[in-house]
Each structure stands twice: as C-alpha cells, then as structure tokens.
Amino acid sequence: MTRTEILKATESFVKKSLLGAEGGHDWFHTLRVYRSAMVIAEGEKVDLLTVGLGALLHDIADAKFHDGDESIGPQIATNFLTSLQLPQPVIDDVVDIIENISYKNSIEDPGNSPKTKALEIVQDADRLDAIGAIGISRAFNYGGFRNRPIYDPDIKPVTHLSKDSYKKSTAPTINHFYEKLLGLKDKMNTETAKKLAEERHQYMLDFLEQFYGEWEGTR
C-alpha cells in the first residue's frame, strides 16, 4: 500500500470507530488534529506517515470514555496497523504517540518532554485544538456532556499536582481554562505551533473578559 492508501484506510477506520462520540472528541476533532499536524510537519524532519497515523489514531479510544483504561487505544491501534502489515517500527512509533500525547501524563513530570519528533508534532496539533474558538467550544461541550456547571464563583481553580486529581475533577468549565487551557501556549514543542498558539491564546483571554463582564451584568 502507498502512504496515501494507508492514510485513507485509516481515515475510514477511525471515522467509523468514532460514530456517536462526544462532540469534542469525535471524528471532526481527529480530522482537525490531522490537518494541523500535517501543517506543522511541513517544517520538520519527520516521517509523514507516522505523523499522519499518530494524528488519526490518537483518540481512537480516549481513556476518559472507557472508565479510565489507557490500554484500549494502543491495543486497537496495534491491531489495526498490524492488519495493514505495516513495519513494526512504524507501529511502535504510532503507539508511542497514543500512549504519551495526553496532557494529564505531563502533570506529574512536567520536564518529561516527548521522545520523538512525531510525538511532539501530534501533541502540538492536539493542544492547538484545545485552545482558541474551537477549544472554547470543546470545553463547554464536554462540560455539558458531564453535566458540569458553567461557572461558580465560589469554586476556585486549583493546581492539579497528580494525574489522578486531574482525572477526577468535576469543577465548573470556566475553571478548566485556568487549570489547563491557558497553560497550553507555553507547552508547545515546535516553533510553528508556538506561533499558531499565540492568537488562539489571546482569543481565550478576550472571551474570559467578555464572559465575566456579562456575568456581572456590566456588558
């Protein structure tokens, strides 16, 4: 199979697998991450097949929708890529992306940087989709999915010091901006992503200013 054929087959597999998924982690999220990853990869020395496959399969079975089981996604990806008869090193690199892309995995060891360039790129693309206008939309969509309040002035944002604490949080959606989203700009790995993140970060700051004004009735 050519690279194009492999990616097309993977797109079809992922699209079918994510039917009915929560709107912030559905096929369209995957497609946006894939597109951003390929843009970022243009300026990097990296295997484009690994980047493309990693982006397409990064959320094939997000642990938050599978009782916290982080082994399901890597296993599904391994089985699928093996069925395509891809070389083991490619499969290993894609699985490495799936296992290490998540923000929560960096909480307890913030100095642990991604090991491969492909992981850095896909991680950047995934984080870009968590900020800006899309990021705001995804945050409130997921908050509604979990029946969380939009905002509660009496519940202050906290700094999560462990992955377990982050995973168990039921805080209002606005808190998520301070507990994660506003920190993503400074966690980008590549220069391209750092530039793209600037405008999206500012958009979130402008949104929060408008939000608090409307909350207080001054706007």
C-alpha positions in Angstrom: 0.0 0.0 0.0 1.1 3.6 -0.7 1.2 6.2 2.1 -1.9 7.8 0.6 -3.8 4.4 0.6 -2.7 3.7 4.2 -3.9 7.0 5.4 -7.2 6.7 3.5 -7.8 3.3 5.0 -7.0 4.7 8.5 -9.3 7.6 8.0 -12.2 5.3 7.1 -11.5 3.1 10.1 -11.3 6.0 12.6 -14.4 7.7 11.1 -16.5 4.5 11.6 -15.0 3.9 15.1 -15.9 7.3 16.4 -19.5 7.4 15.2 -21.6 8.8 18.1 -18.6 10.0 20.0 -18.8 13.1 22.3 -18.5 16.2 20.1 -15.2 17.4 21.4 -13.5 14.1 20.8 -15.3 12.9 17.6 -14.1 12.4 14.0 -14.0 16.1 13.3 -11.7 16.7 16.3 -9.4 14.0 14.8 -9.6 15.5 11.4 -8.6 18.9 12.7 -5.7 17.5 14.6 -4.6 15.6 11.5 -4.7 18.7 9.3 -2.8 20.8 11.9 -0.2 18.0 12.4 0.5 17.9 8.7 0.9 21.7 8.5 3.3 21.6 11.5 5.2 18.7 9.9 6.0 20.7 6.8 8.8 22.5 8.6 10.2 19.5 10.4 12.4 16.5 9.6 10.0 13.7 10.4 8.3 10.7 8.8 4.9 12.0 7.5 3.3 8.6 7.6 4.0 8.2 11.3 2.7 11.7 12.0 -0.5 11.1 9.9 -1.2 7.8 11.5 -0.5 9.1 15.0 -2.8 12.1 14.5 -5.6 9.9 13.1 -5.4 7.3 15.8 -4.5 9.5 18.8 -8.1 9.5 20.2 -9.3 6.1 18.8 -10.3 5.1 22.4 -9.8 8.1 24.8 -9.5 6.7 28.3 -11.9 9.2 29.7 -14.7 7.4 27.8 -13.5 3.9 28.7 -13.5 4.0 32.5 -10.0 5.4 32.6 -8.5 2.4 30.8 -5.5 3.7 28.9 -4.6 0.4 27.3 -7.6 0.2 24.9 -6.5 2.8 22.4 -3.0 1.5 21.9 -4.3 -2.1 21.5 -6.9 -1.1 19.0 -4.3 0.9 17.0 -1.8 -2.0 17.2 -4.4 -4.5 15.9 -5.5 -2.2 13.1 -2.0 -1.2 11.9 -0.9 -4.9 12.1 -3.8 -5.7 9.8 -2.3 -3.3 7.3 1.0 -5.2 7.5 3.0 -2.1 8.5 6.6 -2.3 9.7 6.8 -2.8 13.4 8.9 0.3 14.0 6.1 2.4 12.5 3.5 0.7 14.7 5.7 1.2 17.7 6.1 5.0 17.0 2.3 5.4 16.5 1.5 3.6 19.7 4.1 5.8 21.5 2.2 8.8 20.3 -1.1 7.4 21.6 0.3 6.5 25.0 2.1 9.8 25.6 0.1 12.5 23.9 -2.2 13.3 26.7 -1.9 16.5 28.8 -2.6 14.5 32.0 0.5 12.5 31.5 2.7 15.6 31.8 1.2 16.8 35.2 3.4 14.7 37.5 6.5 15.0 35.3 6.4 18.4 33.5 10.0 18.2 32.5 9.4 14.9 30.6 9.4 16.1 27.0 8.2 14.0 24.1 10.7 11.4 22.9 10.1 11.7 19.2 9.6 14.5 16.7 6.4 12.8 15.5 5.0 12.8 19.0 5.9 16.5 19.5 4.1 17.4 16.3 0.9 15.4 17.0 0.9 16.6 20.6 1.1 20.2 19.4 -1.7 19.7 17.0 -3.9 18.2 19.7 -3.2 21.0 22.1 -3.9 23.6 19.4 -7.4 22.1 19.1 -7.9 22.6 22.8 -7.5 26.4 22.6 -8.9 29.3 20.7 -12.5 29.3 19.4 -12.6 25.6 18.9 -11.1 24.9 22.3 -13.7 27.1 24.0 -16.4 25.2 22.1 -15.0 21.8 23.0 -14.6 22.8 26.7 -18.3 23.7 27.1 -19.5 20.8 25.0 -17.6 18.4 27.3 -18.8 20.3 30.4 -22.4 19.8 29.2 -21.7 16.2 28.4 -20.6 15.7 32.0 -23.4 18.0 33.4 -20.9 20.3 35.0 -21.8 23.9 35.9 -20.6 26.6 33.5 -19.2 28.8 36.4 -19.4 29.0 40.1 -17.5 32.0 41.7 -17.3 30.0 45.0 -15.3 27.2 43.4 -11.8 28.4 42.7 -9.4 26.8 40.2 -6.8 24.5 41.6 -3.4 23.4 40.5 -3.5 19.7 39.9 -0.4 18.0 41.2 -1.3 14.5 40.1 -2.8 12.8 37.1 -5.4 11.2 39.4 -6.5 14.5 40.7 -6.9 15.9 37.2 -8.9 12.9 36.0 -11.3 13.1 39.0 -12.0 16.8 38.7 -15.7 17.8 38.4 -15.0 21.6 38.5 -17.0 24.1 36.5 -16.0 24.5 32.9 -14.6 28.0 33.4 -12.1 26.6 35.9 -10.7 24.4 33.1 -9.3 27.5 31.4 -7.1 28.2 34.4 -6.3 24.6 35.3 -5.2 23.6 31.7 -6.2 25.6 28.6 -4.4 28.9 29.4 -1.2 27.0 30.1 -1.0 25.2 26.8 0.5 28.1 24.8 3.8 27.7 26.8 3.8 23.9 26.4 4.0 23.8 22.6 7.0 21.9 21.2 7.5 23.3 17.7 8.0 26.8 16.5 5.1 26.6 14.1 2.7 25.6 16.9 4.1 28.3 19.2 3.2 30.9 16.6 -0.3 29.4 16.0 -1.0 29.2 19.7 -0.5 33.0 20.3 -3.7 34.1 18.5 -5.7 31.3 20.0 -4.5 32.1 23.5 -5.4 35.7 23.1 -8.9 34.8 21.9 -9.5 32.8 25.1 -8.4 35.8 27.2 -10.7 38.1 25.3 -13.5 35.5 25.7 -13.0 35.4 29.5 -13.0 39.1 29.8 -16.3 39.3 27.9 -17.7 36.3 30.0 -17.0 38.0 33.3 -18.5 41.3 32.1 -21.7 39.6 31.1 -21.8 37.5 34.3 -21.6 40.7 36.3 -24.1 42.5 34.0 -21.6 45.2 33.0 -21.5 44.3 29.4 
